[in-house]
């Protein structure tokens, strides 16, 4: 008996130890609240500089203040929220310098991914890329910015992973919240004169043709165009609409 008790005392998994059991309901609630608030920021429901008041978010999200605080801390790590002394959390303002660096990284990573994808993607990968592109088109028809953003992210994920660029995709994922935020800005900008999915159609055509040089060049041109527009929006040289319904879908290009 003494030996058994000794084993229990030295066993880190004994009943006396803190439970390692995951509370699925709480975890799901936090995840859902995180997704909701992230989507609200990306879709410009909350604009750069807007204060994020805990009490209001508790009511809007229908969760506890503890969950709201955890969500805000997580969004701070993603670069979407900043905590200002004596003011509290607010939607982060992306600077031109930050945006420029993000697009520079995108150029390097996406250009390499496009080249690799053209060389190693399977026919099934091209079918999946086309399906993502169809969802982007459908998003424009429905004026559904979330569908456009989700499908665009999926398009790039397939392109990266089918080219064996999983580490590069991991890097992109660390910036994904801000990339999606900038992408939403370019989609919602006025004065666009390009058909939304056209540039991605050109990228896919080059990938299917197994033309590595053209795939890389088309991808780089697309990122450059999106970056130019994002910087113009940040400089307020061109206005940005909160809702996509103000413009026909043929006047926007996903970044």
Residue, then its C-alpha position, 0 to 999 in steps of 0.5 A: x500500500x505504501x509503495x502504491x501511495x508513493x507511486x501516486x504521489x510521484x505520478x504527474x498524472x495522478x488525480x491530485x494534479x491539475x486536469x489537462x482535459x480540454x474544455x471544448x465548449x469554452x475553446x469553441x466559444x473563444x474561437x468563434x468570438x475570435x473569428x467574429x471580431x477578426x471578420x468585423x475588423x477585416x470587413x471594416x465594420x470596425x475601422x482603423x483607430x476605432x476603440x474596442x470597448x470591452x463592455x460593448x464587445x461583451x454585449x455584441x459577441x455575447x461572451x464573457x469579459x474574460x473571453x473578450x480580453x483573450x480575443x483582443x490579446x490574440x488579435x494584438x499578436x496578429x497586428x489587427x489590434x493595438x493597445x494604447x496607454x490610457x486609451x485601451x485597445x483599438x483597431x490598429x492603423x497599418x502604416x505605409x511602411x508595414x504595408x510595403x514590407x508585407x507586399x515585398x514579402x508577398x512578392x518573394x514568397x508568392x513568386x517562388x510559390x507560383x514557379x514551384x506550383x507550375x512545375x509540380x502541381x497535379x491535375x487535381x490541384x488545378x481543379x482545386x485552384x479553379x474551384x477556388x477561383x469559381x468561388x471568388x467569382x461567385x463572391x463578386x456576383x453576390x457582393x460577399x466580401x467574406x467569400x471573396x477573401x476566404x476563397x482567395x486565401x484558399x487559392x493561394x494555399x493550394x498554390x503554395x502547398x501544391x508546389x511544396x512550399x509549406x514552410x513559405x505558407x507557414x510564414x504567410x500564415x503569420x501575416x495572414x490577418x494583415x494580408x487579408x485586411x489589406x486585401x479587403x482594402x483593395x477590394x473595397x477601394x473605389x475607382x477600380x477598372x479591372x475585372x475582379x478575378x481576371x489577374x488570378x485567371x491569368x495566374x492559373x492559366x500560366x500555372x496550367x501551361x506549366x510556364x514557370x517564368x510566366x506564372x512567376x511574372x504574372x504573380x509578381x505583377x498582381x502583387x505589385x498592382x494590389x500593393x500600389x492600390x493598398x498604399x493609395x488607400x492608406x495615403x487616402x489618395x483613393x477612397x475606400x467604401x465600407x460596403x461592396x454594394x456601392x460598386x459593381x464587381x467588375x471594378x475590383x481585383x482581389x489582392 
